[in-house]
Amino acid sequence: MDHSPDTQIAINRDTVVEVHDGEAIIVNMSTFDYIELDRVGTAMWNALLDGGTLNAALDTLLARFDTDRATLETDLSEFIGQLAAVGLIDAEPIAPRNDATPLAPRSAIDLYLDLLIRTVGGFTIRDDARNRRGVFPYHVGNRVQGRDMPGEAMSMIGLIRLNNVRALAERALTDGVAGDFVETGVWRGGTTILMRGILAAHQITDRSVWVVDSFEGLPAPDVEQFPLDAMWPAEQGYLKVSLDDVRANFDSLQLLDDQVVFLKGWFSETLPTAPIEQIALLRLDGDLYESTMDTLNNLYAKVSPGGYVIIDDYNLESCRVAVDEFREKRAIASPLQVIDWAGVWWQVPTA
């Protein structure tokens, strides 16, 4: 794509940028498309933002890199095209406008929820990844995509899936979809903390957030009845987070109150009699075939028309087969919407 030296660069409002150690990942939160940048790409991005035009960015980059202007202009124009193609920036030749008005400032709700997402997702601190095999340095791309297990953060699902939760939760509120917010399989509670924060930010007092987990890690897989769960070891200690620890995480962000309901126990034992009446947003993060099917069999009928179902682990065969079998058995025609490499969602029909 060719661009004039006077091309004006403007960041799309849905663009989120995470930078670490000179490398960046840029995400369009409306489409969940993203681009990962090395140090050179990050330098080009920063030059575009600082300069506002292709010409100004060229001047900045020529002062930093040993190259000629023509080559750099070609490379930068191609880079702008890649960014624009996935909706990360708007790029067009400068045209004077007498009616130009500044963009409206971001609302207090946007600022609060963006900060809450960054906090529970581990983006406000240097948070190396840890599991039972060792400690691995923080990598911004892995964290944004939810491909690591944070050492300190309250959620491991990443920036893209956290923003998906916000988008669908707020859509349910705007559309007046009846019911509570529910997550089955909460780890350290980060996603349910976000759900409670969304209700608080919008001053919603007549809905609850259900925090459903064994708080004992994953159940021992029943490989005879559910052979796909054989991929899961009987002991998943690094996934075990106590109820007290999850409550403490809510409390640390001043979001622990009577609108937060904890349901402790194995899904097969708690969900058949769970006192959940209506659900506007149901999020599954149980990994196993059995856990996924337990949740869908017991809670799907409680999701209100127009409500949303989010599957976190659709990339895993054990979960994906359960979801596909359930949807086929119930003749669910609502299309699966892809969030990222791991997550999908669908909307329950209104009629």
N, C-alpha and C positions, 0 to 999 in steps of 0.2 A: 504494500500500500504506500503510495507516494503522498507526502505532506509538504505543504508550503512552509518556509521558514517562519511565517507568521502564524502558523497553526497554534490556536489557543488550547491549552490543556486544562481540563477540569475533572476532578475526581467525582466519579459517580457516588451518589449518596449512600448506596448500599455496599460500598467498598470498605473492607476492613484490612488493616495491614499489621502484621506481626514481624518484628525484626529482632534478630539475635546474632551477635558476633559477626555483623556485617552481611548476613544473609537474611532474606525476607520471604514471606509467603503472603500473597495478596489474594483476598477472597471476595467474590461478589455474593453477598449474603442473600440476595433475592433469588439467585439461580444456583448458588453453591459451586459455581465454577471458580477455579483458582489457578494461580501461576506461582511456581517456586522460582526464586531468583538467587543466583550466586552473588558474589561480591560486586562483580562488574554490573550485573543487572540491577542490583540494589542501588549502586551509584547512579545509574541512568534514571532509575525511578525517582530518587531524591532530587536529581538535577531538574527533572520535569516538574516536580512539585514546587521547588524553590523558584524556578524561573517563570513558570506559567506559560511559556511559549517554547517552540522548538528552537528558535534562535538563541534564547537565553540559556536553555539547557546545553546547547552546543558550546557556547562560550565557557560555561562551567566545566564541562567535561574535557575540553581542549586544554584547559589549564591544569588538568589532573593527569590525563593520559597522553602518551606519546603516539599520536596518530594524526592523520591529516583530516581537514574539515570535511572533504567530500566523502571519504570512507565513513567517518563518524555520522554524517548526516544520513547516509544510506542505512547504517545499522540502527540509528535512533528512530528513523521513520518506520522501519520494519518492526521495531520494538513497540512503538506506539500502536501500530496496526494490530499486533498480538493482544495488547491490553484492551484496545477498543473492541476487538472481536468477541471478547467474553464479558463485555460490559463493565470493565473496571474503571475506564475513564471515558470521557466524552472529548473528542478532538475534532475541531473544525477551524477553518480559516477565520481570522479576526474580522468581525464586521461591526462597525460602530452601531450602537443601539441607544436611542434616546430614552427608551422606556426601561432600561436595565435597572433591576432592583437587586439588592443583596439577598442571598439565601437566608431564609428564616433560621434563627438560632435553634439548636437542638433543645428539645424539651427536657425538663427535669426528670421525667419518666425515662426518656431515652438514656440520659446520662447515668441514672441510677442503675438501670437494668444492664447497660453495657458494662458498668463497673462490677456489678454482681457476677455477670458471666465471666469476666476476666479473673475475678477473685476465686470463684469455685473451680474454674478451669486451670488455675495455677499459672496465669500469665502475669501476675503482679509481682512474682518473686522468681528468682532462679531456682527451679524445681527439677532436679535431676530425676530421671526415670529409674524405678527400682522394681525388681521382682525377686523371686527366690533364687534366680540365677546370677544376680549381681546388681551393680549400679551402673547406669549408663548416662552419659552427659545429656543435658537438655538439648533438644533439637526442635526448633520452632515449627518445622514442617510436620514432624511427627505429632507434636502437641496440638496443632491446629486441626489435624485430621483425626485425632484420637487414636493414634497408633502406638501409644506407649502407656505405661502405668506410672502415673506421677508419684513421686515420693511423698509429697505433702498435700497436694491439691485434693479438693473434695469430690472432683469428678474426673473420670478418665475418657469421657466421650468426645472431647475436643470442641473447638470453637464452632465448627459447622453444625454439628448435631445439637449443641446447646442453643444456638440461634434458631434452629428448627423448632425446638421446644417452645421458645419464646414466640415465634411467629404463629404457630398453631394455637397456642394457649390464648394469645391476644385475639386471634381470629375467632376463636370460640366465644370469647367474652363479647366482642363487637357484634357477633351474629346472634347473641342471646341463646347459645346452645346450653341447655340445662345440664347441671351436674357438677361433680367434683373433678379434681385432677388426681390421677392415680399413677404410681409407678410400681411395678413389681420387679424387684431386684435393684437395690439402691446403692450398693457399695458404701461409700462414705456419705452419701446423701446429697451430693451436689446438685443433681437434677431436680430433686424434690425441693431443695432449698430455693432454687431458681423459681419453681412453680409457686412457692409461698411468696417469694419476693414480687412476682408478677401480680398476685392478688393484692399484696400490700400497696404496690405502686399505683394500682388502679382503684384503691380503696374499696375492694370487694370484701364484704364481711359475711356473706351468706353461702360461701363455698368452702370446702375443706380440701386439704392435700393429704392423700393417703400414702403412707410410707410403708410399703409391704416388702418384707424380707425375712429370711430366717435369722439374720444376724449371726449366722454360724457358718457362712460360706455356702458353697454348693452342696446339695445333697449327694450322698453316695449314689452313683448311677446304677439304675436297674438295667443291666445290659441284656438280660434275658428277654425282658418285655420291650425294652427300647434300645435295640442294638446300636443305633446311631450315637447314643450317649457313651459308648465305649471309649470315645476320644478323650473323655474327661477322667482324670485320675480320681480315685476315691477321696483323696484329700487335696483340697485347694486352699490351703491355709492362708495364702497371701490375698485371697478374696474375702476372708473373714473379717468383718468389722462389727464390733459390738453395738448394741442398741444405745448404750451410754455414750459411746463415741459419736454416733450419728446425732444424738440429741445435743451433745456438746457443740457439734458443728453448726446446727441450727442456732443454738444459743449465742455462739460467737458472733453471729451476724444479726442478732436481735430479731430472729424470725421464729422463735420457739413459743408457740401459744396454743390456745385451744382450737385453732383452725388446722393444726397439724395432728394427724391421727396415725399412730404407729400400730401396725398389725404384724406381730412377731410369730414366726413359725414356718414350717414347710408349706408351700402353696397347696399341696394336695390335702392338707389338713385344715388350713385357715380359709381358703377361698370359697369352698362350698357353702359356708355359713357366714361369710363376711357381711357385716351390716352396711354394705355400700349400696345405696339406692339407685342413683343415676350418675353417669360418668360423661363428662364433656371431652376429656382427654385421657386416653389410656396409653401408657408407655410400657413396653415389655423389654426387660433386660435380664432375662433369666438363663440365657446361653443354651441350656439343655432342651432336647425335644420334649421331655416330660414336663419340665417347668413351663415351657412355652404353651404346650397344649393344656396344662392345668389352668393357666391364666385365661386363655381364649375360651375354653369350655365353660368357665365359671363367671367370667366378667364381660364377655363380648355382648351378650344380650342386654347388659345394663348401659351400654354406650348409647347415648341419645342420638336420634336422627340429626345428621349434620355434625356429629362429633367426630373425633379423630383417634386413630390407632397408629401408634409408632412402634416399629420393630427395630431394636438396636442391633441385633445380631444376625441379620439376614444373610450375611456373608458366610456364616457357619452352617454347614450342612445339617447339623442336628436341629437348628432353629428353622432354617429355610424349609426343610421338608415338612415340619410341623405346621408352619404357616400356610404353605401351599395346600397341604391336605385339608386343613380346616377351611380355607377359603373355597376349595372345590366342593367339600361336603355341604357347606352352607350356601353354595351358589352365589358367592360374593363377587359381583361384577365390577365393583369400584376399582379403577386401575391402581396398581402399586406405583407410588411416586418415589423416585430414587433421591435420597438425601446426599449420600456420599458412598464410599467404598463398602460401608458396613450397614447403613441404615436405610429403611424404607418407611413409607406411611400411606395410609389411605383414609378416605372420608366415608363415614357411614351414610348411606343414601337417606335423603329426607322423605322419600316416599317409596 
